[in-house]
Amino acid sequence: MNNSHFKEVEEDDTEFYVYHVLTGNVTTEIHYHSSAQLVYAEGGIVHVFTDQKHWYLPARCFMWIPAGTPHYIFSTSQRLIYIIFTLKKKKMKVAF
């Protein structure tokens, strides 16, 4: 899986971003994001690891990953569909 676009997403000023991928055999390096993520396993099985726990995310389930949480994702499913929703904190503008 190519994660090169995530750097651009982190730097972009948008408040919401959706990444959808159909793949198999996913392994990411340990990483974290400045924005929270909602991971949805549309098909297959996704394993999400942090330094404290291992979560098993079956198909049609969601998992919230708070901003700044180091994690990596692993799956050996032959056909894996997962969606990552990146939710950014809105920058407050002072009106006075």
JOMONOR-V915378 format. One record per residue. N is the residue number from 1. RES is the residue in three letters. SS is DSSP state (a for helix, b for strand, c for the rest). PHI is phi in whole degrees, 0 to 359 (none if undefined). OMEGA is omega in whole degrees, 0 to 359 (none if undefined). Layout:
{{N;RES;SS;PHI;OMEGA} {N;RES;SS;PHI;OMEGA}}
This chain:
{{1;MET;c;none;181} {2;ASN;c;268;181} {3;ASN;c;261;186} {4;SER;c;298;181} {5;HIS;a;287;183} {6;PHE;a;297;178} {7;LYS;a;298;178} {8;GLU;a;296;179} {9;VAL;a;296;180} {10;GLU;a;298;183} {11;GLU;a;275;182} {12;ASP;c;292;184} {13;ASP;c;270;181} {14;THR;c;289;183} {15;GLU;c;269;187} {16;PHE;b;216;180} {17;TYR;b;218;179} {18;VAL;b;239;177} {19;TYR;b;240;183} {20;HIS;b;238;181} {21;VAL;b;219;172} {22;LEU;b;247;185} {23;THR;b;203;174} {24;GLY;c;213;177} {25;ASN;c;50;181} {26;VAL;b;264;170} {27;THR;b;218;176} {28;THR;c;252;173} {29;GLU;c;285;176} {30;ILE;c;293;184} {31;HIS;b;202;174} {32;TYR;c;213;181} {33;HIS;c;234;177} {34;SER;c;283;178} {35;SER;c;243;177} {36;ALA;b;290;178} {37;GLN;b;229;171} {38;LEU;b;244;182} {39;VAL;b;262;180} {40;TYR;b;237;176} {41;ALA;b;266;181} {42;GLU;b;288;178} {43;GLY;b;208;181} {44;GLY;c;78;181} {45;ILE;c;231;179} {46;VAL;b;244;174} {47;HIS;b;253;179} {48;VAL;b;245;182} {49;PHE;b;245;168} {50;THR;b;238;179} {51;ASP;c;288;182} {52;GLN;c;251;186} {53;LYS;c;213;173} {54;HIS;b;235;179} {55;TRP;b;250;177} {56;TYR;b;257;184} {57;LEU;b;248;180} {58;PRO;c;284;180} {59;ALA;c;305;178} {60;ARG;c;66;177} {61;CYS;b;234;180} {62;PHE;b;248;171} {63;MET;b;215;178} {64;TRP;b;268;176} {65;ILE;b;242;181} {66;PRO;c;297;176} {67;ALA;c;304;177} {68;GLY;c;80;181} {69;THR;c;272;176} {70;PRO;c;297;182} {71;HIS;b;202;167} {72;TYR;b;216;185} {73;ILE;b;242;182} {74;PHE;b;219;174} {75;SER;b;205;176} {76;THR;c;251;178} {77;SER;c;298;180} {78;GLN;c;291;180} {79;ARG;c;230;184} {80;LEU;b;242;174} {81;ILE;b;240;175} {82;TYR;b;219;184} {83;ILE;b;236;177} {84;ILE;b;245;176} {85;PHE;b;259;178} {86;THR;b;259;183} {87;LEU;b;246;183} {88;LYS;c;258;175} {89;LYS;c;289;178} {90;LYS;c;284;178} {91;LYS;c;281;181} {92;MET;c;282;175} {93;LYS;c;255;179} {94;VAL;c;275;184} {95;ALA;c;273;181} {96;PHE;c;226;none}}
